[in-house]
Amino acid sequence: MSTLARPMSLHVEHLADRRRFEAVVEGESCVADYLLSGDVMSITHTEVPARLGGRGIAAALTEAALEHARAAGLKVRPLCSYARAYMQRHPETLALLA
């Protein structure tokens, strides 16, 4: 179950073939990229254009990735500094750590 509310009208899409979670905001792509190795999802990169910062977009992308990992029975290795900090701020996600 989601621990945070996503910003209004933010739609996060899982692009499995590109190993990416993406939201398009004001025509700009915001992403969380990952790699899969066995049952471990390594979140490698989260990017939100600077002008869109501070709206909770990176949190929503990270939350979507973690929800996917939980539902798929995956463990998570947060290689991205944002994903690592997000998980530290949300101890309910720490059980997902690889």
CYANA upper distance limits for C-alpha pairs under 8 A (distance plus 0.5 A):
  1 MET  CA     67 GLU  CA      8.05
  2 SER  CA     63 GLU  CA      8.02
  2 SER  CA     67 GLU  CA      7.88
  4 LEU  CA     60 ALA  CA      8.38
  4 LEU  CA     63 GLU  CA      8.38
  6 ARG  CA     10 LEU  CA      7.09
  6 ARG  CA     56 GLY  CA      7.79
  6 ARG  CA     57 ILE  CA      8.25
  6 ARG  CA     60 ALA  CA      6.12
  7 PRO  CA     55 ARG  CA      7.60
  7 PRO  CA     56 GLY  CA      7.02
  7 PRO  CA     57 ILE  CA      7.68
  7 PRO  CA     60 ALA  CA      8.17
 10 LEU  CA     23 ALA  CA      7.34
 10 LEU  CA     24 VAL  CA      8.50
 10 LEU  CA     25 VAL  CA      7.95
 10 LEU  CA     57 ILE  CA      8.42
 11 HIS  CA     23 ALA  CA      6.30
 11 HIS  CA     24 VAL  CA      8.16
 12 VAL  CA     21 PHE  CA      6.94
 12 VAL  CA     22 GLU  CA      5.96
 12 VAL  CA     23 ALA  CA      5.18
 12 VAL  CA     60 ALA  CA      8.02
 12 VAL  CA     61 LEU  CA      7.06
 12 VAL  CA     64 ALA  CA      7.61
 13 GLU  CA     21 PHE  CA      6.06
 13 GLU  CA     22 GLU  CA      5.75
 13 GLU  CA     23 ALA  CA      6.80
 14 HIS  CA     19 ARG  CA      8.30
 14 HIS  CA     20 ARG  CA      6.58
 14 HIS  CA     21 PHE  CA      5.02
 14 HIS  CA     22 GLU  CA      7.02
 15 LEU  CA     19 ARG  CA      6.50
 15 LEU  CA     20 ARG  CA      5.69
 15 LEU  CA     21 PHE  CA      6.41
 15 LEU  CA     22 GLU  CA      7.75
 16 ALA  CA     20 ARG  CA      6.77
 16 ALA  CA     21 PHE  CA      8.48
 19 ARG  CA     33 ASP  CA      6.46
 19 ARG  CA     34 TYR  CA      6.00
 19 ARG  CA     35 LEU  CA      6.92
 20 ARG  CA     31 VAL  CA      7.09
 20 ARG  CA     32 ALA  CA      6.15
 20 ARG  CA     33 ASP  CA      4.91
 20 ARG  CA     34 TYR  CA      6.61
 21 PHE  CA     31 VAL  CA      6.10
 21 PHE  CA     32 ALA  CA      5.62
 21 PHE  CA     33 ASP  CA      6.93
 21 PHE  CA     61 LEU  CA      6.76
 21 PHE  CA     64 ALA  CA      7.88
 21 PHE  CA     65 ALA  CA      7.28
 22 GLU  CA     29 SER  CA      7.18
 22 GLU  CA     30 CYS  CA      6.10
 22 GLU  CA     31 VAL  CA      5.00
 22 GLU  CA     32 ALA  CA      7.05
 22 GLU  CA     61 LEU  CA      7.47
 23 ALA  CA     29 SER  CA      6.51
 23 ALA  CA     30 CYS  CA      5.74
 23 ALA  CA     31 VAL  CA      7.07
 23 ALA  CA     57 ILE  CA      8.49
 23 ALA  CA     61 LEU  CA      8.02
 24 VAL  CA     28 GLU  CA      5.77
 24 VAL  CA     29 SER  CA      5.10
 24 VAL  CA     30 CYS  CA      6.54
 25 VAL  CA     29 SER  CA      7.04
 25 VAL  CA     30 CYS  CA      7.71
 25 VAL  CA     52 LEU  CA      8.38
 28 GLU  CA     49 PRO  CA      8.00
 29 SER  CA     48 VAL  CA      7.95
 29 SER  CA     49 PRO  CA      8.45
 30 CYS  CA     46 THR  CA      8.31
 30 CYS  CA     47 GLU  CA      6.21
 30 CYS  CA     48 VAL  CA      5.20
 30 CYS  CA     49 PRO  CA      7.43
 30 CYS  CA     57 ILE  CA      8.05
 30 CYS  CA     58 ALA  CA      8.16
 31 VAL  CA     45 HIS  CA      8.26
 31 VAL  CA     46 THR  CA      6.09
 31 VAL  CA     47 GLU  CA      5.82
 31 VAL  CA     48 VAL  CA      7.20
 31 VAL  CA     58 ALA  CA      8.28
 31 VAL  CA     61 LEU  CA      7.34
 32 ALA  CA     43 ILE  CA      7.62
 32 ALA  CA     44 THR  CA      8.08
 32 ALA  CA     45 HIS  CA      6.09
 32 ALA  CA     46 THR  CA      4.71
 32 ALA  CA     47 GLU  CA      6.98
 32 ALA  CA     58 ALA  CA      8.21
 32 ALA  CA     61 LEU  CA      6.47
 32 ALA  CA     62 THR  CA      7.18
 32 ALA  CA     65 ALA  CA      8.15
 33 ASP  CA     43 ILE  CA      6.47
 33 ASP  CA     44 THR  CA      6.18
 33 ASP  CA     45 HIS  CA      5.64
 33 ASP  CA     46 THR  CA      6.86
 34 TYR  CA     41 MET  CA      6.88
 34 TYR  CA     42 SER  CA      5.80
 34 TYR  CA     43 ILE  CA      4.74
 34 TYR  CA     44 THR  CA      5.66
 34 TYR  CA     45 HIS  CA      7.52
 35 LEU  CA     41 MET  CA      6.24
 35 LEU  CA     42 SER  CA      5.64
 35 LEU  CA     43 ILE  CA      7.11
 35 LEU  CA     44 THR  CA      7.58
 36 LEU  CA     40 VAL  CA      6.28
 36 LEU  CA     41 MET  CA      5.22
 36 LEU  CA     42 SER  CA      6.83
 37 SER  CA     41 MET  CA      7.12
 37 SER  CA     42 SER  CA      8.39
 39 ASP  CA     73 GLY  CA      7.89
 39 ASP  CA     74 LEU  CA      5.45
 39 ASP  CA     75 LYS  CA      6.73
 40 VAL  CA     74 LEU  CA      5.97
 40 VAL  CA     75 LYS  CA      5.27
 40 VAL  CA     76 VAL  CA      6.07
 40 VAL  CA     77 ARG  CA      7.33
 40 VAL  CA     98 ALA  CA      7.18
 41 MET  CA     69 ALA  CA      7.54
 41 MET  CA     74 LEU  CA      6.92
 41 MET  CA     75 LYS  CA      6.62
 41 MET  CA     76 VAL  CA      5.35
 41 MET  CA     77 ARG  CA      6.62
 42 SER  CA     76 VAL  CA      6.24
 42 SER  CA     77 ARG  CA      4.97
 42 SER  CA     78 PRO  CA      6.23
 42 SER  CA     79 LEU  CA      6.80
 43 ILE  CA     76 VAL  CA      7.75
 43 ILE  CA     77 ARG  CA      6.79
 43 ILE  CA     78 PRO  CA      5.46
 43 ILE  CA     79 LEU  CA      6.12
 43 ILE  CA     80 CYS  CA      6.43
 43 ILE  CA     83 ALA  CA      7.45
 44 THR  CA     78 PRO  CA      7.36
 44 THR  CA     79 LEU  CA      5.59
 44 THR  CA     80 CYS  CA      5.33
 45 HIS  CA     79 LEU  CA      8.05
 45 HIS  CA     80 CYS  CA      5.57
 46 THR  CA     58 ALA  CA      7.20
 46 THR  CA     61 LEU  CA      8.40
 46 THR  CA     62 THR  CA      8.33
 46 THR  CA     80 CYS  CA      7.23
 46 THR  CA     82 TYR  CA      7.32
 46 THR  CA     83 ALA  CA      7.95
 47 GLU  CA     58 ALA  CA      7.58
 48 VAL  CA     52 LEU  CA      7.02
 48 VAL  CA     53 GLY  CA      6.97
 48 VAL  CA     57 ILE  CA      7.65
 48 VAL  CA     58 ALA  CA      6.95
 49 PRO  CA     53 GLY  CA      7.12
 52 LEU  CA     57 ILE  CA      8.49
 53 GLY  CA     57 ILE  CA      7.90
 56 GLY  CA     60 ALA  CA      6.71
 57 ILE  CA     61 LEU  CA      6.76
 58 ALA  CA     62 THR  CA      6.61
 58 ALA  CA     82 TYR  CA      8.48
 59 ALA  CA     63 GLU  CA      6.42
 59 ALA  CA     86 TYR  CA      7.68
 60 ALA  CA     64 ALA  CA      6.58
 61 LEU  CA     65 ALA  CA      6.82
 62 THR  CA     66 LEU  CA      6.69
 62 THR  CA     83 ALA  CA      6.74
 62 THR  CA     86 TYR  CA      8.11
 63 GLU  CA     67 GLU  CA      6.53
 64 ALA  CA     68 HIS  CA      6.64
 65 ALA  CA     69 ALA  CA      6.71
 66 LEU  CA     70 ARG  CA      6.62
 66 LEU  CA     76 VAL  CA      8.11
 66 LEU  CA     93 THR  CA      8.09
 66 LEU  CA     96 LEU  CA      8.41
 67 GLU  CA     71 ALA  CA      6.65
 68 HIS  CA     72 ALA  CA      6.53
 69 ALA  CA     73 GLY  CA      6.49
 69 ALA  CA     74 LEU  CA      5.23
 69 ALA  CA     75 LYS  CA      7.05
 69 ALA  CA     76 VAL  CA      7.54
 69 ALA  CA     96 LEU  CA      8.31
 70 ARG  CA     74 LEU  CA      6.53
 70 ARG  CA     75 LYS  CA      8.06
 70 ARG  CA     96 LEU  CA      7.55
 74 LEU  CA     96 LEU  CA      7.91
 75 LYS  CA     96 LEU  CA      5.44
 75 LYS  CA     97 LEU  CA      6.07
 75 LYS  CA     98 ALA  CA      5.39
 76 VAL  CA     96 LEU  CA      6.05
 76 VAL  CA     97 LEU  CA      5.36
 76 VAL  CA     98 ALA  CA      5.66
 77 ARG  CA     97 LEU  CA      6.50
 77 ARG  CA     98 ALA  CA      5.96
 78 PRO  CA     83 ALA  CA      5.93
 78 PRO  CA     84 ARG  CA      5.51
 78 PRO  CA     97 LEU  CA      8.41
 79 LEU  CA     83 ALA  CA      7.81
 79 LEU  CA     84 ARG  CA      7.34
 80 CYS  CA     84 ARG  CA      6.72
 81 SER  CA     85 ALA  CA      6.62
 82 TYR  CA     86 TYR  CA      6.53
 83 ALA  CA     87 MET  CA      6.71
 84 ARG  CA     88 GLN  CA      6.84
 85 ALA  CA     89 ARG  CA      6.70
 86 TYR  CA     90 HIS  CA      6.72
 87 MET  CA     91 PRO  CA      6.81
 87 MET  CA     93 THR  CA      6.28
 87 MET  CA     94 LEU  CA      6.78
 88 GLN  CA     94 LEU  CA      7.89
 90 HIS  CA     94 LEU  CA      7.99
 93 THR  CA     97 LEU  CA      8.16
